[in-house]
Every structure is written in structure tokens, then in C-alpha cells.
Amino acid sequence: MSEDNPFEAFGLVYCYRDGRPVVTETSLWLLEKTHPAAVEREGGRVAYLYLDRPYRVLRLEDRAYCELVPAPGRSPKRAALGA
């Protein structure tokens, strides 16, 4: 794995805005199809991503991307892992 792209194993490009990692809506869709265990939904919306570490997904009004906020101590629910 590249030191400058911790999301490489998931087929994502690591980028950030305003000091936080971000992912596009399209990347979320692709991630859910290729790595479903990395995506946890709550109420039909993506709530957490488990990439190099757990992240809370913050949707932004009028933006085509979401901010990722580190969520230390968060672990995937068994349902998200397909168990």
C-alpha cells in the first residue's frame, strides 16, 4: 500500500478538503459494490466507512462529496460484515 494513499486497497484515491478526507457520492456507491463490509448504513444512508480506520460520513449540502471524520473506537456491526 502506498504511504500517500491509505485508501488504495479499496480502489479509492485519498484526497481531502479543509483538512478532512473526502469521498465522492460515486466513490461511496462503488465502495459499497466492491467492498460491502467497509460500508455501514443507518436509516438507509451511509453512516460509517471502515477503511484504514473507522470514519463517520458527513453529507454536505450542495456538494457532490462527503467529509470523513475519524471515529476512533468504532467497530463494524456484525450485520455490516455479512454475519
Residue frames as a rotation matrix with the C-alpha (Angstrom) as fourth column:
MET 1
0.580 0.814 0.000 0.00
0.814 -0.580 0.000 0.00
0.000 0.000 -1.000 0.00
SER 2
-0.082 -0.568 0.819 1.21
0.531 -0.720 -0.446 3.46
0.843 0.398 0.360 -0.86
GLU 3
-0.568 -0.209 -0.796 2.14
0.816 -0.272 -0.510 5.70
-0.110 -0.939 0.325 2.04
ASP 4
-0.954 0.168 -0.249 0.40
-0.178 -0.984 0.018 8.67
-0.242 0.061 0.968 0.43
ASN 5
-0.292 0.907 -0.303 -2.84
-0.763 -0.030 0.645 6.77
0.577 0.419 0.701 -0.33
PRO 6
-0.841 -0.048 0.539 -4.17
-0.453 0.609 -0.651 4.81
-0.297 -0.792 -0.534 2.66
PHE 7
0.154 0.976 0.152 -7.40
-0.564 0.213 -0.798 4.08
-0.811 0.037 0.584 0.71
GLU 8
-0.375 -0.409 -0.832 -5.59
-0.927 0.142 0.348 2.33
-0.025 0.901 -0.433 -2.16
ALA 9
-0.976 -0.026 0.215 -6.64
-0.052 0.992 -0.115 -1.18
-0.211 -0.123 -0.970 -1.05
PHE 10
-0.208 0.977 0.051 -10.27
0.383 0.129 -0.915 -0.10
-0.900 -0.171 -0.401 -1.54
GLY 11
-0.255 0.046 0.966 -9.77
0.967 0.001 0.255 1.34
0.011 0.999 -0.045 -5.02
LEU 12
0.834 0.550 -0.051 -10.18
0.552 -0.830 0.076 4.91
-0.001 -0.091 -0.996 -3.80
VAL 13
-0.125 -0.829 0.545 -7.94
0.540 -0.518 -0.664 7.91
0.833 0.211 0.512 -4.19
TYR 14
0.074 0.066 -0.995 -7.14
0.969 -0.242 0.056 9.63
-0.237 -0.968 -0.082 -0.91
CYS 15
-0.477 -0.204 0.855 -7.96
0.422 -0.906 0.019 13.32
0.771 0.370 0.518 -1.10
TYR 16
-0.180 0.391 -0.903 -9.03
0.959 -0.135 -0.249 15.90
-0.220 -0.910 -0.350 1.43
ARG 17
-0.103 0.217 0.971 -10.58
0.345 -0.908 0.239 19.33
0.933 0.359 0.018 1.72
ASP 18
0.349 0.205 0.914 -10.35
-0.591 -0.709 0.384 21.67
0.727 -0.674 -0.127 4.67
GLY 19
-0.435 -0.713 0.549 -8.12
-0.878 0.201 -0.435 19.17
0.200 -0.671 -0.714 6.49
ARG 20
-0.004 0.484 0.875 -10.52
-0.532 0.740 -0.412 16.20
-0.847 -0.467 0.254 6.29
PRO 21
-0.931 -0.229 0.284 -10.56
0.079 0.633 0.770 13.23
-0.356 0.739 -0.571 3.95
VAL 22
-0.083 0.925 -0.371 -13.43
-0.749 -0.304 -0.589 13.27
-0.658 0.229 0.718 1.45
VAL 23
-0.794 -0.026 0.608 -15.10
0.352 0.794 0.495 10.77
-0.496 0.607 -0.621 -0.86
THR 24
-0.766 0.548 -0.337 -17.49
-0.633 -0.546 0.550 11.44
0.117 0.634 0.764 -3.72
GLU 25
0.152 0.912 0.380 -21.01
-0.806 0.338 -0.487 10.06
-0.573 -0.232 0.786 -3.91
THR 26
0.621 0.025 -0.783 -19.85
-0.652 0.570 -0.499 7.90
0.434 0.821 0.371 -6.82
SER 27
-0.465 -0.867 -0.180 -16.98
-0.536 0.437 -0.722 6.52
0.705 -0.239 -0.668 -4.75
LEU 28
-0.502 0.370 0.782 -19.42
-0.756 0.251 -0.604 5.57
-0.420 -0.894 0.154 -1.98
TRP 29
0.610 0.773 -0.174 -21.55
-0.742 0.480 -0.469 3.66
-0.279 0.415 0.866 -4.46
LEU 30
0.356 -0.571 -0.740 -18.51
-0.519 0.538 -0.664 1.87
0.777 0.620 -0.105 -5.91
LEU 31
-0.667 -0.626 0.403 -17.16
-0.657 0.240 -0.715 1.08
0.351 -0.742 -0.572 -2.45
GLU 32
-0.086 0.730 0.678 -20.47
-0.814 0.341 -0.470 -0.45
-0.574 -0.593 0.565 -1.42
LYS 33
0.804 0.401 -0.439 -20.48
-0.593 0.597 -0.540 -2.70
0.046 0.695 0.718 -4.51
THR 34
0.326 -0.775 -0.542 -16.84
-0.284 0.466 -0.838 -3.82
0.902 0.427 -0.068 -4.30
HIS 35
-0.757 -0.582 -0.297 -16.23
0.162 0.274 -0.948 -3.80
0.633 -0.766 -0.113 -0.51
PRO 36
0.173 0.964 0.204 -19.63
-0.007 -0.206 0.978 -4.08
0.985 -0.170 -0.029 1.20
ALA 37
0.396 -0.048 -0.917 -18.10
0.858 0.374 0.351 -4.86
0.326 -0.926 0.190 4.60
ALA 38
-0.681 -0.725 -0.100 -16.44
0.723 -0.645 -0.245 -1.43
0.114 -0.239 0.964 4.57
VAL 39
-0.707 0.514 0.486 -19.80
-0.272 -0.831 0.485 0.38
0.653 0.210 0.728 4.44
GLU 40
-0.701 0.545 -0.460 -22.30
0.703 0.420 -0.574 0.60
-0.119 -0.726 -0.677 7.28
ARG 41
-0.552 0.610 0.568 -25.70
0.061 -0.650 0.757 2.15
0.831 0.453 0.322 6.70
GLU 42
-0.752 0.466 -0.466 -28.05
0.525 -0.003 -0.851 3.64
-0.398 -0.885 -0.242 9.26
GLY 43
0.031 0.879 -0.476 -31.54
0.116 -0.476 -0.872 4.59
-0.993 -0.028 -0.116 8.18
GLY 44
0.736 0.294 0.610 -30.81
0.573 0.209 -0.792 3.90
-0.360 0.933 -0.014 4.52
ARG 45
0.870 -0.486 0.083 -27.90
-0.371 -0.756 -0.539 6.33
0.325 0.438 -0.838 4.39
VAL 46
0.236 -0.877 -0.417 -24.19
0.533 0.476 -0.700 5.60
0.813 -0.057 0.580 4.59
ALA 47
0.962 0.167 0.217 -23.16
-0.095 -0.540 0.837 6.39
0.257 -0.825 -0.503 8.13
TYR 48
0.475 -0.838 0.267 -19.73
-0.488 0.002 0.873 4.81
-0.732 -0.545 -0.409 8.64
LEU 49
0.756 -0.388 -0.527 -16.85
-0.370 0.411 -0.833 3.64
0.540 0.825 0.167 6.47
TYR 50
0.723 -0.574 0.384 -14.19
-0.131 0.432 0.892 1.21
-0.678 -0.695 0.237 7.63
LEU 51
0.851 -0.505 -0.143 -11.14
-0.188 -0.039 -0.981 1.97
0.490 0.862 -0.128 5.51
ASP 52
-0.183 -0.964 -0.194 -7.69
0.092 0.180 -0.979 2.39
0.979 -0.197 0.056 7.02
ARG 53
-0.976 0.081 -0.204 -9.61
0.200 -0.050 -0.978 3.33
-0.089 -0.995 0.033 10.20
PRO 54
-0.145 0.989 0.040 -13.30
0.980 0.149 -0.135 3.92
-0.139 0.020 -0.990 11.03
TYR 55
-0.993 -0.095 0.062 -14.86
0.106 -0.972 0.207 7.12
0.041 0.213 0.976 9.70
ARG 56
-0.091 0.973 -0.212 -18.23
0.532 -0.132 -0.837 8.80
-0.842 -0.189 -0.505 10.21
VAL 57
-0.590 -0.034 0.807 -19.63
0.790 -0.233 0.568 10.02
0.169 0.972 0.164 6.88
LEU 58
-0.259 0.481 -0.838 -20.83
0.318 -0.776 -0.544 13.63
-0.912 -0.407 0.048 6.92
ARG 59
-0.046 0.334 0.941 -23.00
0.998 -0.029 0.058 14.57
0.047 0.942 -0.332 3.97
LEU 60
-0.698 -0.266 -0.665 -22.66
0.322 -0.946 0.040 18.17
-0.640 -0.186 0.746 2.89
GLU 61
0.464 0.881 -0.094 -25.45
0.386 -0.296 -0.873 20.27
-0.797 0.369 -0.478 1.43
ASP 62
0.932 0.083 -0.352 -24.89
-0.260 -0.524 -0.811 21.29
-0.252 0.848 -0.467 -2.18
ARG 63
-0.100 -0.987 -0.127 -21.70
-0.934 0.049 0.354 19.22
-0.343 0.154 -0.927 -2.50
ALA 64
0.638 0.270 -0.721 -21.03
-0.605 0.755 -0.253 16.06
0.476 0.598 0.645 -4.52
TYR 65
-0.281 -0.751 -0.597 -18.69
0.029 0.615 -0.788 14.74
0.959 -0.239 -0.151 -1.84
CYS 66
0.868 0.485 -0.111 -18.85
0.072 0.097 0.993 13.72
0.492 -0.869 0.049 1.80
GLU 67
0.026 -0.844 0.536 -16.39
-0.828 -0.319 -0.462 14.51
0.561 -0.432 -0.707 4.57
LEU 68
0.425 -0.003 -0.905 -14.95
0.317 0.937 0.145 11.65
0.848 -0.349 0.399 6.58
VAL 69
0.288 -0.268 0.919 -14.48
-0.828 -0.553 0.099 12.29
0.482 -0.789 -0.381 10.28
PRO 70
-0.609 -0.566 -0.555 -12.34
-0.213 0.792 -0.573 9.77
0.764 -0.230 -0.603 12.19
ALA 71
0.491 0.798 0.350 -14.44
-0.693 0.114 0.712 7.67
0.528 -0.592 0.609 14.58
PRO 72
-0.575 -0.809 -0.124 -11.92
-0.552 0.495 -0.671 6.08
0.604 -0.317 -0.731 16.95
GLY 73
-0.815 0.194 0.546 -13.19
-0.395 0.504 -0.768 3.08
-0.424 -0.841 -0.334 18.85
ARG 74
0.261 0.929 -0.261 -15.97
-0.852 0.095 -0.514 2.41
-0.453 0.357 0.817 16.33
SER 75
-0.821 -0.463 0.334 -16.19
-0.254 0.820 0.513 -1.13
-0.511 0.336 -0.791 15.01
PRO 76
-0.643 0.601 -0.476 -18.43
-0.579 0.026 0.815 -2.58
0.502 0.799 0.331 12.30
LYS 77
0.045 0.750 0.660 -21.72
-0.869 0.355 -0.344 -4.13
-0.492 -0.559 0.667 13.38
ARG 78
-0.531 -0.261 0.806 -21.96
-0.029 0.956 0.291 -7.83
-0.847 0.131 -0.515 12.64
ALA 79
0.498 0.790 0.357 -24.73
0.408 0.150 -0.900 -7.18
-0.765 0.595 -0.248 10.10
ALA 80
0.697 -0.287 -0.657 -22.40
-0.611 -0.717 -0.335 -4.90
-0.375 0.635 -0.675 8.14
LEU 81
-0.399 -0.914 0.065 -19.88
-0.786 0.378 0.489 -7.74
-0.471 0.144 -0.870 7.91
GLY 82
-0.098 0.455 -0.885 -22.45
-0.815 0.474 0.334 -10.09
0.572 0.754 0.324 6.44
ALA 83
-0.950 -0.305 -0.068 -22.56
-0.194 0.747 -0.636 -12.28
0.245 -0.591 -0.769 9.55
